[in-house]
Amino acid sequence: MNVNAADPSADEEAERAARWVFSPIGRAIAPLRQYWRNRVRSGVDHQDVVAKIATECPATPRYILMVMMSAGIAILGLLLSSPAVVIGAMLLSPLMSPILGVGFALATGKQKWLKISARSLALGSIAAVLFAALIVVVSPLQTVTEEIAARTRPNLFDLMVALFSSIAGSYAMIRGREGTIVGVAIATALMPPLAVVGFGLATFNWTVFFGALGLFFTNFLAIALTATIMARLYGFRTTLSSRQGWFQNFGIFAILVALAIPLGLSLRQIAWEANAQRIVTNVVQAEFGERARISEQSIDWDSDPLNITATVLTPEFDTDANEDIDRVLRQRLGTNLTVRIEQFRVGADPGAAEQAELARARAAEQAAATERQIAAMIERMAMAAGVERGDVLVDRETRRVSAAARPLPGLSLAGYRELEQRVADKTPGWTVHLRPPPQRLPEIGLDEEGITDRGAVAERTISWAARRIGLPLVLRGPEKETEELAIRLRDAGIEISQVQSVEADSIEIEWAALPQ
């Protein structure tokens, strides 16, 4: 039987192939196509790859559990602003299989497979967002950290990360070299944005929510469509007709271009802001000279005209500084702006006069602190302590903020100390005191050389807690080490009510009396 007569589409395919081969372009790249077909695609077991991806696409209980655990670790890493913890979350994320399933299903035209993969990805994403939101709701830390803010403003570089991740994941899956590291490549582009979406949902911060959601969908589309292209390049058979295939190729290209244009504009804006920040610093420094120092500088990018403020410590006042800097920056930046420079005179040489000027400068900076800044500081302290805003004490004269923390289940003294440090890091120029609830003090471990490294960490935590709580301590342990510890604690201003010498391999410390 004549196959071409029985299958008209085969005639059409053969005729199209012949036109391509004998066209100038076809003849030019024929050796490359032959090399790709014989040396690259020939070693791929298409059926095995399809079966392997399809098997791992359904939303099983294990898949949902691992997604939730990965999201939980990711949001904790984002709240702690710890990239290492965020990377740990990616090691657990199982998102690679369903998203590659979407890409390969598009390439092969299998609608059932596409529905299963899309459903798994949707369920996993919803589970990740809700679990991350739950953790944020019960967490005392709800501050937008740098790690969180970085996922709310997608740009062209984020698209490139997704593209490279998809190429690596697709290649590894096709060549049978998939594994944890490749899964991390995919999770890098998906899991942190999902966790940030959960943060925005929990805190009702819709700027964070929609920014991270936009990043997630950008990365999802880029990864899935790149996987589709990779599958096509490696010759995976499709049920689509030639016309449908070309239409799909055009659609993929159009979507990637549509994503790249706004992301490129966003990257351009970010680059412009970074360059503008550098220009402002250089212009302000040049106006006052090398003897002056820029204490603070900020630019309100959302204001119109652009609002630029700076604080300069200078040995000589410059009465024309605002006008001169305004004129130069308008020329350099090419935009409308307002400039406000606060100058504080300091001596050129160290001495009592300079110390007096610095004291007045600090007093002026304190007086210039806005109510909004102080309110934000009180809000952070209240969240860290788990109390109402009215329970936070603020002394504007001494620039001191304090609060007595409520007991939080499972949180140790070291955890309260970390909370205090995080509030202090966000509140420069202020003294932060978080009073933890009295609880069992850690033991200080000893070895042949004295206090161990972990014991030294425990000693610092005990010293901090005793100074915050203000209760005397009872020390019990080997005579020499215990006496030396008592001396150090007394030098730190901590009251020691009793020192007991006993044979032990550690020093036990207790509160002498707890409030009723």
N, C-alpha and C positions, 0 to 999 in steps of 0.2 A: 504494500500500500504506500502511496506517496504521502509522506508525513506532512509536507507543505500543503498538499491539497486538503488533508484532513484538519489541519490547524492553520487557519489564515493568519493568526497572530504570529506564528513562527515565521511565515513569509515576511511579515512586516518587520519583525525583529531582525531577520537576516538582511533585509534590504537596508534597514537603518544602519546596521553594523558595517555593511559594505560601503555605504556612503561615507561613514566616519573614517574607515580605514583608508579610503582612497582620497580623502580630502587632504589639503596641505597640512593642516594642523594634525590630523590623524597620523599622516606619514612621519611627521616630525617627532611625535611623542610615542610612536609605536614601540621602539625599543624599551622605553621606560615602562609602558603598560605590560609588555611581555615579561620584563624582569619582575615587576610587581606580582603578576599573575602566577609565574612559575616559581619564584624564589621566596615570596613573602606570603601570599595567600594560600599556597599549596599545602603548607603544613598545618593549617587550621582545621580542627574538627568542628565544623559548624554545628552539627547536631548535638555534640557533647556540650559545647558552650551554651547553646540555647537551653538545653535541659538543666544545666547547672544553675543558670540564672533564674529560670522559671521555678525551680524547686525552692529557692531561697526567697522568693518574692512574697508569698502569702503572709498575712499578719497573724503569726502564731503568738501564743501567750509569752513565749520566751522573747520574741521580737519586741513586743510591747514593754516587757519588763526591762530589757536592756536599754531601750530608748529612754525610758523614764529614769533609770539610774544614770545614764549618760547625761541627760538634761539636768538632773539634780547636781551632779558633780560640776557641770559646766556653769550653772548659775552661782554655785558657791565660789568657784574660781573667779567669776566675774565680780561678785560682791567683794571678795577679798583682793581684787585686782591682781590676781596671781596667774600669769600665763602658764606656769607649770601645771597648775590644777586644771586649767582649761584643756591643755593637751592631754591630761589624763582622762578627761571625759571623752575625748575623741577616740581613745583606744577602745572604749566600750561601745561606741556608736555602731549600730548595724544598718545605717541608712544607705550604705553603698548598693546593696542588692536591689531594693525596690526602685531606686532612682535610675540605676543602669537598666533595670527591667523596663522602665518607661521608655528609655532611649532605644533599646533593642526592639521593643514591641513596635515602636514607630517605624523603625527601619524595616522590619519584616512584615508590617501590615497586619499583625495578629491583634485584633480588637479585644478578644477575651483576655489575653495576656496583659494588654494595656490597662484594662479595667482592674485586674487583680493588683498590678503593680501600683497604679494610682491610688487605689483604695488603701493599700498597705502604707504608702507614703503619707496619705492624708490622716489615717488613724494614728500613725507614729508621730506626726507633727502635732496633732491636737493633744495627744498624751504628753508630749514633751513640753508644750506651752503650759498646759494646766498644772503639771507637776512642778515646773519651775515657778509658776505663779504662786502655788501653795507654799513653797519654801520661802519665797519672798514675803508672803503675808505673815508667816510666823517668825520671820527673822527680825532681829533688832536693827540690822543693817539694811537700809533702803536708800542709800545714797548712790547717785549716778557716778560710778567710778570711770576712770579713763578707759578701762577695758570695755565697759558698757557703751560709753559715748562713741567709741571707735566703730561700733556696729550699727550706728544710727544714721550714718551719712555715706551711703554707697557711692563708689566712684569707679572709674574705668579699671583701676588696679584690682578691685574686688572681682570684676568680671574676668580679668586675666587669671586670677587665682582659681576661679571656678573652671575656666577652660583648661588650664594645665592639670587641675585635679581630675577632670573628667577624662582627659587623654591618658593620664597615668592609670586611672582605674579601669578604663575600657581596654587598654592594651594589656594590662595584667590579667584581666578576666579572659580576654581572647586567647592569650598565650599560656593560660593556665598557671600564672604566677601570682594570683591574688593572695591576699593575706592581710594581717593586721595593719601593716604600714600603709598599704594602698587604701584600706578603709579609713585610715586617719586622713588621707588626702581628701577624700570626699567629705568626711565629717568636718574638716576644717572650714569648709564653705557653708555648711548647713546647721550644725548643732549650736554653735555660739549665737547666731542670729535668732534661732528658735528660743533659746534661753532668754535672750534680751526681749523678745516679744512677750514672754511670760512675765518678765520684770515690768514692762510697760503696762501690761494688763493688771498686775497686782497693785501697782502704785497709781493707776489711772493717769499715767504720763503718756498722753497720746502722741506726743512728738517722738518719744522713744519707741512706742509701739509701732507706729506706721513706718518710721525710719527703718527699724529692724525687719519689719515684715516686707518692706520693699527690697531690702538686701537679700532676704531669704528667697523670695520669688525670682529675683534676678539670678541668683546663683543656681536655683533649681532649674530654671529654663536653660541656662547656659550649659549646665552639666548634662541634662537630658538630651538636648539637641546636639551637643558635641559627641555624646555616646552614639546617637543616631548616625552621625557622619562617619564615625569610626567603624560602625558596623557595616555601613555601605562600602567603605573603602576595603574592608576585608571580605567582601563578597557574600554576605549573608543574604540568602534568597528572600524575596519578597513576593507577596501576593498582589501587590499593587501593579497596575498597568504602567506602561512607559509614560503615558501622559500624567498619571497620578504621581509617579515617581518624580518627574520633573517639577510638577506643581509643589510637591512636598519639599524638594530641594530649594525652590525659590522661596517658599514660606519660611524655611529654617534660616536662609540667608537674610530675609527681610526682618525676622524677629531679632536676630543677633545684631543687625545694624540698628534697629530701633532701640535695642538695649544700650548699644555702645554710644549712641549720640548723646542722650542725657547724662550718662555716666561720664562720658568724656568732658562734657560741660561742667559737671560737678567737680571732676579732677582739676579742670582748669581753674575753677573758682578757688579750690583749696590751695592750688599752687600760687594763685594771685594773692591770697590772704597771707600765705607764708612769706612771699616776697615783700608784700606791703609791710608786714611786721618788721622785717629786717630793715627796710628803708626808713621806717619811722624811728627805729632805734638809732640808726646811723645819723639821721638828720638832727635828732634831739641831742645826741652826744656831740656832734660837730658844732652845734649852736653854743653849747656851754663849755666845750673844751675838755681836754684830758683830765683836768683837775676835778671835774665834777663827776658825780656818779648817779646813774638812774636807779632810783630805789624801787619804783613801781611803774608799770606801763600797761595800759589796757586799751583795746579797740572794740567798740560795739559795732559788729559787722551788720547787725539788723537795723541800725538806725539810719535815717535819711534826713540830713546829710550824715556822713560817717563821723562818729563821735570818738575822738582820741584824747585820752587823759594820761598824764604821767606825773610822777613825783621825782624831783631832782634835788640831790644834796650838792650844793655848790658853794665855793668860797666867796663868790660875788654874785649879787643879784643882777639879772638881765631883764630890764623893764620892757624890752621889745621882743622878748622871747616868743610870746604867743603869736604876734603878728608875723615875725620872721619865719617861724616854723610852719605856720599856716600857709604862707605864700609858697615856700619851697615844696611842701607836700602836695599842694594843689598842682604844681607843675610836674612833680615826679609821679604822682598817682593818677592824675587826670580825672579827679572826681571831686564833688563838693564835700567839704568836711568842716568840722569845728575842732579847735585845739584848745585844751585847757592844761597848762603846765603849772603845777604847784612847786614853788621853790622854797627850800629850807637852807638857810645860810649855816655853813660849818667852817671852822677854821682850817687854814691850809696846813698848819702844824699841830701835832697832838698837844693837848694840855687841858687845863681847866676850862678855858673859854670854849674849846670845841666840845667838851663834855656837856657844858651848859646848853650850847646850841643844839646838840643831839637830843638832850632831854626835852628841850622845847619842841624840836621836830617830832619826837615821839608823842608829846602831848597834843600837838596839832593834828597828827595823824589819828590819834584816838578821838579827838573832837570831831574829825571829819568822817568817822565811821557812820554809815547810814543805818537807819532802823531796819532796813531790809536785810543787811548783812548780819546784824545782831540777831534778828528773828530766825534767819537760816541756821545760825550757830546754836541757838536754843533748841530748834527743831532737831538738829543732829544729836544734841546731848540728850534730849528727851527720848529719842528712839533708842540710843545706846543704853540708857538706864532703864528703859521700859516704864517710864513714868509720864505724867502729864506735863505739859509745857510750864504750868504754874509751879511745879515742884523743882524746876531748875533755878538755881541762884546765880545771879549775874552781878558782879561788882565792876562797874565801868571804870572807877578810879584806878583800881589795881589791875584791871583787865583780867579778871579771874571768873571762870564759870565752873560751877560744881553741882553735883546731884548725888543722891543716895540711890543706888541701883536696887531694883527689885530682884528677888531670887528668880533665876531662870533655870529650869531643870536641865541638868547635864552640863552647865557652864561652870568651869573651874575658875579659880582666882586668876590663873594665867589668861583665861578667856576675857575676864573683866579688864585685866590690864591691857590686853590687845584692843579692846573696844575703846578704852581711854586714849590709847595712842593714836587710833584712827581718827577720833574726834580732834585730837591735838594737831594732827597732820593737816586737817582741813581748816584749822583755826589758827593760822600763824599770828604771833604776837600776843596770844592769850594763854594764860595758865589754865589747864584743864585738870580738874580733880573729880574722878568718879569713885565714889565710896562703895566698895563691894559689900555684900552681906557677909557677916562672919561665917566661915565654914572651915572644915578640916584643912589644916595646913599640910603641905607635902613634906615628906621626909627628905633629909639631905644625905645622900649616899656618900660613903667613904671608901677609899682603897688604901693601899700601902703608902701612896704619896700624899694622901690627905683627901680633900673633898674632890669628888669626881666632876666631870664636865656637867652632867645632868644635875648634880648636887649644886653646882654654882648657879645654874639657871633657877633652881628651886629657891636658893638663897635670895636671889634678886626679886623673885616673886613674893617671898615672905616679907622682905624688907619693904617692898612697895605696899603690900596689903596692910602691914602693921602701921605704917605712916598714914595711910588713908583712914583706917578704922580707929586708931588711937587707943588700942587696948594693950596691956602688958602681956609679955610672953613668958612661957615656961619652957626651958631647954633641958633635954635629957639625952645623954650620950657619953662617949669616951671623954675623959677629963680634959686632955690637952685640946682636942679639936673643939669641944663644946665651949671651953673658956675663950678660945680665940674667936669663935663665932659670936659669943656674947659681947666681947669687946667691940667687934666690928658693928654689931647692931646698935650698941649704945652710942658709938660715935656717929651713927646715922640718926640719932635722936629718938631711938626706940627704947621704951622702958622694958627692962628685964626683971621680972619679979622673983625668979628662982632658976638656979642652975643645978641640975642633978647629974652626978657622975655615975655612969653605969657602963658595964662591958657590952658593947654592941658594935655592929658594922655600919651604923647610920646614926644620925642625930634626929630625934623626934622633937617636934615643936608643937606646943599647944597654946591656946589662949588661956591666960590666967583666970579670966572671968568673962562670961558672955552676958550681954544684956538680957534681962527677963522679958 
